[in-house]
Structure formats: structure tokens, C-alpha cells
């Protein structure tokens, strides 16, 4: 069953799409999925269908608001720029989506995992950095750096899995090293997988900019399998 969840953050109204497994007799685990810079669109309706095969409640998050649906790359990039710069706003919107998912009667709020792609990968790492009430987060070719990075004395409670293209030109080795130092400083439960030879957007079937953003079917399959294993481990 598909359901649209409508909620507001400040003056902006958001609509996130949910899949509810049939015959949900009691609250169960859920996945909250943050799209890439394009935001919720037809592609993410297809991804919702793919995620639904796992048998959990699934939400595809609207991080932009119902009145913002970019149609070109330039438009999408302009939308994410202020959210990358102001992570507090990003955290507020991501948290609001999580709270609305957790409030569903079909959801066991103690068993939620967040996954995200590209810009969405950045969003789930921000949830981890504030120890949002999720068991774990999975970032796929996501931005790793945060202006609100943690240090000694801070904690990250969710487990963290980062699936990263080793040749991603948008995430230099220095950013990867900084992320690892951040995770070590807070003694997080974290994993970082480098996919050799892969650039950005290796899971995105529409990505076709060699050297920059390129789909790779094998890496897509491998990363999906690693994510599913992580989810199964955390849900027990």
C-alpha cells in the first residue's frame, strides 16, 4: 500500500511517499530513504518499489517541499546549495521526516534505518552526527564533509556504513581522510567501503558522465547487497 505523508517544517509543506507492507498486524522495522539532488520524482517512485521488496515500511523523503521539484541539473544544484551550507536546516528537515515516519502505527520506532544517495547520503550522515533515533545509516556516494563535524567528547550512536566510489572527483581523498578522523574521534561504529575505479553516482541508472558520475551495474549490485546485509544485521 502506498501512502503520502504530508507535514510542515516552518512555512514549508513537504510530501514524502511511503510503502506499507500488506497485512501489517503489528509495528515493524522501517527504512527512511533520502534521494539524490533531484529529490522525489519518477525515478524515486521506482526506487520505492525496489525497496518494497525488502518487506519493510519504506519512506522516500521530500527534503525540498512540495513546491520545489527541479527539472534540470542546474536547478537541482541551486536547491541543494543552501542545504549543504546550512546543515542545521538540513538536520531539521531530515528529523521532521524521521519523526513523521516513526509516528506511523505500522512502524516500530526503535527499528529504523536511514539510507541516502549523493545529497541524501549527506543527509543521513547529518542524522548520525546528531545521534538521531535510528539504528544505523547508509551513505551511497554521499558527501562526507560537514561544517558541523564532531570531535572528542561527542558521540555517534547509530552505526555508519559509507559506500564510496574511490575515484569520485567530487570527494577528494582529503575529505575521505577527514571523515575517517571524525569517526575515530567519536569512537563510532563505522565502515567505509571504497569501490575501486568507480566515480560518483554508481547506483544511478541515469548517470552517464564518464569520469564524473557514471552508473556501474556490478557496483550497484554489490553496494545493494552490502546495504541489505547491514540492514539485516541491525534489525536482527
C-alpha positions in Angstrom: 0.0 0.0 0.0 1.3 3.5 -0.9 0.7 6.5 1.3 1.6 10.1 1.1 2.7 11.7 4.4 2.2 15.5 4.5 3.8 17.6 7.2 5.3 21.1 7.6 8.6 22.5 8.8 8.2 26.2 9.4 6.2 27.6 6.5 7.2 24.8 4.0 4.9 21.8 3.3 6.5 18.5 2.5 5.2 15.3 1.0 7.1 12.1 1.5 5.9 8.8 -0.1 5.6 5.7 1.9 5.2 2.0 1.2 3.3 0.0 3.8 3.6 -3.8 3.5 0.3 -5.7 3.3 -1.1 -7.4 6.4 1.0 -5.3 8.8 -0.6 -6.7 12.0 1.9 -5.1 14.4 4.5 -2.3 14.2 7.6 -3.4 12.3 11.0 -2.1 11.1 11.2 0.8 8.6 13.6 2.3 6.2 13.8 6.1 5.5 15.4 6.8 2.2 16.9 10.2 1.2 17.1 10.8 -2.6 19.9 12.4 -4.6 19.9 16.0 -5.6 16.9 15.5 -7.9 14.6 15.0 -5.0 11.5 12.8 -5.1 10.5 12.1 -8.7 9.5 9.2 -11.0 12.9 7.6 -10.6 12.4 7.5 -6.8 9.0 6.0 -7.3 10.8 3.1 -9.0 13.3 3.0 -6.1 10.4 2.9 -3.6 9.2 -0.2 -5.5 12.7 -1.8 -5.3 13.0 -1.1 -1.6 9.5 -2.5 -1.0 10.8 -6.0 -2.0 12.7 -6.0 1.3 9.4 -6.3 3.2 9.7 -3.2 5.5 7.9 0.1 5.7 9.7 2.5 3.4 9.6 6.3 3.2 11.1 8.3 0.3 11.8 11.7 1.8 10.9 15.0 0.4 13.7 17.4 1.5 12.7 20.3 -0.7 9.0 21.0 -0.1 6.1 20.3 -2.4 6.6 23.5 -4.5 10.2 22.6 -5.4 10.7 19.9 -8.0 13.9 20.7 -10.1 13.8 19.7 -13.7 17.4 20.4 -14.7 20.8 19.7 -13.1 21.4 23.4 -12.6 18.1 23.9 -10.9 18.7 20.9 -8.6 22.2 22.2 -7.7 20.8 25.6 -6.7 18.3 23.9 -4.4 20.9 21.8 -2.5 23.5 24.6 -2.2 21.8 26.3 0.8 21.1 22.9 2.4 24.8 21.9 2.1 25.8 25.3 3.6 23.3 25.3 6.4 23.3 21.9 8.0 21.1 22.9 10.8 18.2 23.4 8.3 19.1 20.0 6.7 19.0 18.3 10.1 15.6 19.9 10.9 14.1 18.7 7.7 15.6 15.2 7.9 14.5 14.9 11.6 10.9 16.0 10.7 10.7 13.3 8.1 12.0 10.7 10.5 9.5 11.8 13.2 6.6 11.5 10.8 7.7 8.0 9.7 8.2 6.9 13.3 4.7 8.2 14.2 3.0 5.7 11.8 1.2 3.0 13.6 2.8 0.4 11.3 6.3 1.4 12.4 8.3 0.2 15.3 10.2 3.5 16.1 13.0 1.5 17.8 13.8 -0.2 14.4 14.5 2.4 11.8 17.5 2.7 9.4 18.3 5.7 7.1 19.8 5.3 3.7 20.8 8.1 1.3 22.3 8.8 -2.1 24.5 11.7 -3.1 22.9 14.7 -1.4 20.8 12.1 0.5 24.0 10.5 1.7 25.0 13.8 3.3 21.5 13.9 5.0 21.8 10.5 6.6 25.3 11.3 7.9 23.9 14.5 9.5 21.3 12.3 11.2 24.1 10.2 12.5 26.0 13.2 13.8 23.1 14.2 16.0 22.6 10.6 17.1 19.0 10.7 15.7 16.9 7.7 16.8 17.9 5.3 14.1 19.9 2.0 14.4 22.1 2.9 11.5 22.7 5.0 8.4 24.0 4.0 4.9 25.5 6.7 2.7 25.9 5.8 -1.0 28.3 8.1 -2.9 27.4 10.8 -0.5 29.1 14.0 0.7 31.3 13.1 3.7 32.3 16.5 5.0 30.3 18.6 7.4 30.9 22.1 8.7 29.4 20.8 11.9 31.8 17.9 12.2 32.2 16.2 15.6 35.3 15.9 17.7 36.5 14.5 21.0 33.7 14.3 23.6 30.9 13.9 21.1 29.2 10.6 20.2 27.6 8.9 17.3 25.1 6.3 18.4 23.9 4.9 15.1 26.1 2.5 13.1 27.5 4.0 10.0 28.1 2.4 6.6 29.6 4.5 3.8 29.7 3.1 0.2 32.1 5.3 -1.8 33.4 5.5 -5.3 37.2 5.5 -4.8 37.6 7.8 -7.9 34.7 10.2 -7.1 36.1 13.6 -8.3 33.7 15.5 -6.0 35.0 13.9 -2.8 38.8 14.2 -2.7 41.0 11.9 -0.6 41.4 14.7 1.9 37.6 14.7 2.6 37.7 10.9 3.0 40.6 11.2 5.4 38.8 13.9 7.4 35.7 11.8 7.6 37.7 8.8 9.0 39.3 11.1 11.5 35.9 12.3 12.6 34.6 8.8 13.1 37.7 7.8 15.0 37.5 10.8 17.3 34.0 9.8 18.5 34.7 6.1 18.5 31.8 5.4 16.2 30.7 2.0 14.8 31.6 2.8 11.2 32.6 1.1 8.0 33.9 2.7 4.8 34.0 0.7 1.6 35.9 2.0 -1.4 34.8 0.7 -4.8 37.9 0.8 -7.0 37.6 2.5 -10.3 34.2 4.0 -9.5 33.3 7.6 -9.7 30.1 9.4 -8.4 26.5 8.1 -8.7 27.5 4.4 -9.4 23.9 3.3 -8.3 22.1 5.8 -10.6 20.9 4.2 -13.8 20.6 7.6 -15.4 24.1 8.8 -14.6 26.3 8.9 -17.7 29.1 11.4 -17.4 32.3 9.4 -17.7 35.0 10.5 -15.2 32.4 12.3 -13.1 29.2 10.5 -12.5 28.6 7.1 -14.1 26.3 4.1 -13.4 28.0 0.7 -12.9 25.7 -2.3 -12.7 28.2 -4.5 -10.8 28.9 -1.9 -8.2 25.2 -1.1 -7.9 24.6 -4.8 -7.2 27.5 -5.1 -4.8 26.6 -2.0 -2.8 22.9 -3.0 -2.6 24.0 -6.4 -1.2 26.2 -4.7 1.4 23.4 -2.4 2.4 20.9 -5.3 2.7 23.3 -7.2 4.8 23.8 -4.2 7.1 20.0 -3.7 7.4 19.5 -7.4 8.3 22.2 -7.2 10.9 20.8 -4.1 12.6 17.2 -5.4 12.5 18.4 -8.7 13.9 
